[in-house]
Amino acid sequence: MGGRMKMSAVTVYGAAYSVYVRIVRIALHEKGVPYDLVPVDVFAEDGLPTGYRARHPFGRIPAFDHDGFCLYETSAITRYVDEAFTGPTLQPRGVRERARMNQIIAMLDNYAYRPMVWDVYVQRTEKRSADEELVATGLEKTRTFLAALSILLGGGNWLGGAAPSLADFHAAPMFALFERAPEGAALVTEFPEILAWWEQVKARPSFMATGA
């Protein structure tokens, strides 16, 4: 996938609690790339740090800098990390397998992140009084997502094929928060193939090293 670069200055801007910041950090750990994490809290009372919108004009996290080459949008960053640095390949080489990986990443962003993290995890664990209707709706949407994902997993060990890929590392932080809600943990157990996959992912050093 083109020329690989030597280790050099890599900076990730964002908060350790963020799902999408953790996705980037896991990819960096998987590639063995050292990096600095510069705290940026998008929920801070004082607002974003001065000048941050020059790195991310939409005021989101993460933002990324490699020797002055700046990126935002998590999927763009993780694909760059995989292709720019030496280390294990994090994207399948086969055209169809890579397309499936990209499909699953899009599914996670479009159909899983909001219900799993905001509707279930945040409501159940961070609110004094949860919106039970929102929790119920989030669980139902997540059930639909897990059913679709279990078909794509098809008994394989990893989401993108025979080896771990960016799809697995994109999913892991979402599942980590989702299972902190009792209903979330219970729902995952209804899908044995996904539960087996999740136990593998949780055991990876990159996942453990990036815990908030």
Secondary structure, 3 states (H helix, E strand, C coil): CCCCECCCCEEEEECCCCHHHHHHHHHHHHHCCCCEEEECCCCCCCCCCCCHHHCCCCCCCCEEEECCEEEECHHHHHHHHHHHECCCCCCCCCHHHHHHHHHHHHHHHHHHHHHHHHHHHHHHHHCCCCCHHHHHHHHHHHHHHHHHHHHHHCCCCECCECCCCHHHHHHHHHHHHHCCCHHHHHHHCCCHHHHHHHHHHHCCHHHHHCCC
